[in-house]
Amino acid sequence: MQVSIVGSGYVGTTIAACFADLGHEVVNIDIDEDIVETINSGTPPIHEDGLPELVGKHAGQDGTGRLRATTDYDSIFATDATFLCLPTPQADDGSIDLSVMETGATQLGKTLEATEDWHTVVVKSTVIPGTTEDVITPILEEESEKTAGEHFGVGMNPEFLREGTAVHDFLNPDKIVLGADDDRALADMHDIFEPLVTKSDAPVVEPDTRTAEMIKYANNSFLAAKVSLINDIGNICKEYGIDAYEVADAIGLDDRISEQFLRSGVGWGGSCFGKDVAAISAAAREREYDPAMLRAAVEVNDRQPNRLLSLMDDHVDVSGERVAVLGLAFKPGTDDIRNSRAIPVIEGLQERNADIVAYDPVAAENMRERYPNISYASNPAAVLDGAAAALIVTDWEEITELDAEFDAMTTPVVIDGRRAIDRRDGIVYEGLTW
């Protein structure tokens, strides 16, 4: 099929390249000319494992030609369906900011006005229940002067992509959710996803758009709560001198619990868990319901970086001392620092008047924009040289392989927030939950 993708961030670029790899003709629409040029040169605009290969395979002069980018919304005329993959950032009160989505829907509606052909619009962005039906669809109808379900279709297809493994997650889904309020839109979505369903044999869920929206929030809220629960249990284990990972391995054998997301540590970050939990909590409060479990999940998560710093304080006063921060991205495999646990760690070190030097294989430049006055090392060995303490925040492979490099520290105090390295003689090791 002919598919257009509005937005070329983590989700938009990934699904554009993956749809092209599944055999569709894909056009990626973005207002940023530099991003458009980058994609058309065969290079992705974001760091994501496996994405350079797919973009290089299908875009650029040497590609198959199944993927191209443009700033021109009129390109949707040549396509059967358009996916809206635009940001829904968090507002100050925790709710989502729909302004970019509304702008995109307005432009898309104006474009639909100029065609008599049926077209299906699929909301891919994470939005609270009712947004597709009550906000996006009315905008499309008003701007196009057409009626949803009669002249164009509207669907909702939530994404379940983890940064760092987004390509793998898209091509190997555990479920595909196709939310629609009319049969023709659902049929179009089936046609688009048919190659993926055939390839992956993933179960297909077919709710209405409102339920599809809620599935995404329920999914991420449950995972966030699970991480916070195992962190709470891990903190208790620490007080008793018990290895929390040994406990987690045992309870993970219970198929009602499963072993996934049981690695206790410094907490979750990124653009999804925090934003999604805050958004659905804010929406619940608007309906006068207090989501106590979700509130507790956030509170536990917010405490974890301070626990890491407190363990450091037990061993060394870092005022005026060099302190190494190992890992800046919110997780390995991405350059994304949004809600990274390294941020509260750096701010806590600044409050302690530490001389901070940080390392991350791909996220250092992003963090430099936020904290230009701290030092950044080009390799993990350099960041440790002369340090009075080292805080491990992200478990990159380069960091998990460190050993003799810790001997270059002036006082080898290592506070491990990710169970990244092993205890050994010669270093003072404190695991966050062991």
C-alpha positions, 0 to 999 in steps of 0.5 A: 500500500501507499502510506504517509507518516506525519512526523519523523521522531523516534516513532515516525522514522522507525515505523516509516522504515519498517513499513518500507521494509514490509513492502509498502511505499512510504513517504515521511512528512516533516516540517524540518528540512534538515531532517527531510534531507537527512532521511533522503540521503539514506541516514536516520535522524535519530540513534536507534539500533537497526534503523541505519540499515533500514533507512539506508536500504530503502531511502537515498540514491542507493535505496529501493526507493520505497522510503522518501521524506518531504515537507509537502503535505500534498504528498498524502494524495498519492497514499492510501492512509496517513499515520499521525506520529507527532509529539504529545509532550507533558504539560506542567500539570501532568496532562498532555499538550495536544497543540502539535497534534492539533496543528498536524490534524488541521493541516491534514484536514485541509489537505483532505479537503482537496481530494475526493478519494477515501483516505484513512487517518491513523493516530499513532501518538499516545493520547488519552482516551477519547482524544481521537474521537473527540479532538482529532476527528472533529478537527479533520471534519471541520478542516476537510468539510467532510464526515468521518466514516463516510468520506474518510476513515479514522483509526488508532494504532498505539505504539509499544516501541522501546527506544534502543530496540524500536525496530526489533519491537515493531517487527516482532510485536507481542500484539498489534492493536487496531482501534477503529470506529468504522469498518472501512478504516479497520479494513485499511489498517488490516491491509497495512499490517497484513505483512507484519501479522503474517511475518510475526504471527502476532495476535491482533486486537480490534477495539474501538479508538477509545479502548485502543488509547487506554490500552497504551496507557494501561500497558505503560502504567503497569510496567512502570508500577512493576519497576517501582514495586521491585525497586521498593522490594529491592530497597527493603532487601538492601536494609536486610543485607539480602541480594534483591536480584536473587529474590527477583530470580525466584519470584520471576519463576511464578508465571503470574509475575514473570521475570521481566522488569524485575531488575531493581535499580535507580529507576525508570526514565525516558519519554514514555513511563513518566509522561504516560503515568502523569497523563492518565493520572491527571485525566483520572483526577479530572474525573475525581478519581485518585490513582493511588497506585500510580502516584506511589509508583512515581514517588518510589521512582523519584526517590531512587536517585537520592538513594544512590547519592545517599549511599555515596555520602556514607563513604565519601564527602565529594565537596570539591572532589572529582566524581564520575557519572557513568551513563547519561542516556535513560537506557542503553541503546539510545541517545535520549536523555529525557527523564534520565536518572542521570539528571537528578544525580547530576543535580544532587552532585551539584548541590554537594559542590562536586567536580562532575565528569560524565561519560556516555557513548552516544548521549553526552552531547545531548546532556552537554546542552543541558549541563554545559558546565560539567566535564565530559570524557571521551571514554569510561577510563578517562572519566574514572581517572582521579575520581573520588567516587563513581556513580553507575546510572546506565548499564552500557556494555562499555561500562559493564566491562570496566574492571581495572579502570577503577584502580585509577580512582583516588578513592575507589567508591563505586555506587552501582545503580544498575548491577552493572559490575561485580564486587571485587577486592580493591574497590568499595562497592555499594549496589543500590539494592545489594 
